[in-house]
Amino acid sequence: MSTKFKPLADRVLIEPAEAEQVTASGIIIPDSAKEKPLKGKVVAAGEGKVDEPMTVKVGDEVLFGQYSGTEIKLDGNTYMIMRESDIYGII
């Protein structure tokens, strides 16, 4: 990541994984039917709250909810920014 973006408090910047191109049975999924990815890689994390230090760190692969976070564009790349509490777990 070339940007110097630093999330505040308990927010995390995630690079979403690519959407599935082909199903397990070999069917090609068209762009209009692809689902939003529910996992990604943490590329930046805030310091956490005073009484709650951050659990996730840069480089962690995480799972998050379908409607979690906000999609943003930085340096031409698409990222998700969300609170750490929106993350379900580390893979």
Secondary structure, DSSP 8 states (H G I E B T S, - for coil): --S-----TTEEEEEE----SB-TTS-B--GGG-----EEEEEEE--EETTEE-S--TT-EEEE-TT-SEEEEETTEEEEEEEGGGEEEE-
